[in-house]
Amino acid sequence: MIFTSKRTAMIQGVALLLAVALVSTGCSFHRKKYENPITKDTEQPDKVLYDKAIKDIEKSRFEIARLTLNTLINTYDSSEFLAKAKLAIADSWMRQAGAEGLAQAEAEYKDFQLFYPTMPEAPEAQSKICEIHIRQMEKADRDPNNALRAEQECRDDET
């Protein structure tokens, strides 16, 4: 019993010393402000998707970029990056080139003009359509259809 009472007295003494130390240093037991680790130093998920897709386009990973951009478009329907994502899809097809790539790029640029006619990038989309048809032109002694379409699209670019 003597051992237990000495131990209890020692614990009480330590507690008393601790209390005196806290009071003398002016420490208080206020709660810390809660910091949300999710929002701290993070970006919006739609911007993260857009940035990732742009990096994939720059590294010629066009399919992955288009999947990422379509995810952005379908998931964040009120995002500020919708128009840019639509234009980036068209640009990815243009960079991919080839007959299929240029045809898809033209369709995407025309969609962009249809959905976002007042954006500053709309004339840029029209000039890209003109460029597509210029790329498809063949030698002068061949079928002139691509040259005629290029001329028409470039005239539309001027208006």
Secondary structure as UniProt FT lines:
FT   HELIX           2..25
FT   TURN            37..41
FT   HELIX           45..58
FT   TURN            59..60
FT   HELIX           62..75
FT   TURN            77..78
FT   TURN            80..81
FT   HELIX           82..96
FT   HELIX           98..115
FT   TURN            117..118
FT   TURN            120..121
FT   HELIX           122..136
FT   TURN            140..141
FT   HELIX           145..158
//
